[in-house]
Structures are given as C-alpha cells and as structure tokens.
Amino acid sequence: MFKNPFSFSGRIGRTEYVLSMILTSIPAWIFIDMLEEREAVWVLFPVALLLWFKLSQGAKRCHDMGCSGWHQLIPLFEFLMLISGGEETANEYDQNPKGIATPKKGGKKSPYKRKLAR
C-alpha cells in the first residue's frame, strides 16, 4: 500500500484511495486555516504537496477504473471513484492492484472506457 504515492502511473484500489483522501483532507484543512489566519506564505508548500498527492492518487484510481487520470477533474467524478469498482483484469495502465492474476481477455469491462473513433 502507498507504493510511489507521488507518481501518476499505476493503479490503486478503492481502499487505498479512501485512505489517501482521509490523510490529505485533515492536514489540508489545518494548513488552509493557518493560511487564512496568519497569512503565512510558507504554508503554500505543504498545501502544494498535498494537492500533488491527491491528484496522483486520483489519477491512479482513474487508471484502475480504466479511464484517463484527467477524468478526476470532472465535477462529481470523485464520488464515482469512491463507489465504483476497478477493472478485474490487467488494462493499459497496469496489472490489477489486488494482485489477482487474470487474463487480459474476458473479465469485466469498465463502462467508463472511451471508445476510439474508426
């Protein structure tokens, strides 16, 4: 769990995603409150690190669902990332994060995968 937390490549499951959102929200509230009260510019660095961590974990969760990491910028898509399961098979982003070896063919396909125009 939490292998390469600042990397945008790979896949993570729902459990790791939920834990990472909890771990980022609490310090973010504290740092933002400090910024509002004291107007301390040094607080921007930890907030930037937390934002980078949140975006990288969100991108990996999108990859688990079979879609691009840019989808996390869609309003309310974060809620969908919390409740939707990932692809059961290996996809173009990486192997199944649960460690279950399944063949590429067959298995459950993600409904969020975009179809390429021919």
C-alpha positions in Angstrom: 0.0 0.0 0.0 1.2 3.5 -0.8 3.9 2.4 -3.3 5.1 5.5 -5.2 2.5 7.8 -3.7 3.5 10.9 -5.8 3.7 9.0 -9.1 0.9 9.4 -11.7 1.4 5.9 -13.1 -0.1 2.6 -12.0 -3.3 1.6 -10.3 -4.8 1.7 -6.8 -7.9 0.2 -5.4 -10.8 1.9 -3.5 -9.4 1.2 0.0 -6.1 2.9 -0.7 -7.9 5.8 -2.4 -10.2 6.4 0.5 -7.3 6.3 3.0 -5.3 8.7 0.9 -8.3 11.1 0.7 -8.7 11.0 4.5 -5.0 11.5 5.0 -4.9 14.6 2.8 -8.1 16.3 3.9 -7.3 16.6 7.6 -3.8 18.3 7.1 -5.2 20.4 4.2 -7.9 21.9 6.5 -5.3 22.7 9.1 -2.9 24.3 6.6 -5.6 26.3 4.9 -6.9 27.5 8.2 -3.3 28.6 9.2 -3.0 30.4 5.8 -6.3 32.3 6.4 -5.4 33.4 9.9 -1.8 34.3 9.7 -1.3 34.8 6.0 1.9 32.7 6.2 3.3 32.1 2.8 5.3 29.1 3.9 2.0 27.1 4.3 1.7 27.1 0.5 4.4 24.5 0.1 2.7 21.8 2.2 -0.6 22.6 0.6 1.0 22.1 -2.8 2.5 18.7 -1.7 -0.9 17.6 -0.5 -2.5 18.7 -3.8 0.1 16.8 -5.8 -0.5 13.7 -3.6 -4.3 14.0 -4.1 -4.1 14.4 -7.8 -1.6 11.5 -8.2 -3.7 9.1 -6.1 -6.8 10.2 -8.1 -5.1 9.5 -11.4 -4.1 6.0 -10.3 -7.7 5.4 -9.1 -9.0 6.5 -12.6 -6.5 4.1 -14.1 -7.9 1.3 -12.0 -11.3 2.1 -13.5 -9.9 2.0 -17.0 -10.0 5.7 -17.8 -7.6 8.6 -18.1 -6.4 10.5 -15.0 -7.9 13.7 -16.4 -11.4 12.3 -15.6 -10.9 13.2 -12.0 -11.3 16.9 -12.9 -14.9 16.3 -14.0 -17.3 17.6 -11.3 -18.7 14.8 -9.1 -16.4 12.2 -10.7 -14.6 11.8 -7.4 -17.8 10.4 -5.9 -17.9 7.9 -8.7 -14.3 6.9 -7.9 -15.3 6.2 -4.3 -18.2 3.8 -5.2 -17.1 2.2 -8.5 -15.0 -1.0 -8.7 -12.0 -1.2 -10.8 -11.3 -3.4 -13.8 -10.8 -7.0 -12.8 -8.2 -7.6 -15.5 -5.0 -6.0 -16.5 -5.5 -2.9 -18.5 -3.3 -0.4 -20.5 -2.2 1.3 -17.2 -1.0 -1.7 -15.2 -1.9 -5.0 -13.6 -4.8 -5.5 -11.2 -3.8 -3.8 -7.8 -5.4 -6.7 -5.9 -2.8 -9.0 -7.2 -5.3 -11.4 -8.7 -3.8 -12.7 -11.9 -6.5 -12.8 -14.6 -6.0 -13.0 -18.3 -6.4 -9.8 -20.4 -9.3 -11.4 -22.5 -12.7 -11.8 -20.8 -13.5 -10.4 -17.4 -15.5 -7.3 -16.6 -15.1 -4.3 -18.9 -15.2 -0.9 -17.5 -18.2 1.2 -18.7 -16.0 4.4 -18.4 -13.6 3.4 -21.1 -13.8 5.7 -24.1 -14.3 4.2 -27.5 -11.9 5.2 -30.2 -13.4 6.5 -33.5 -12.6 4.5 -36.6 
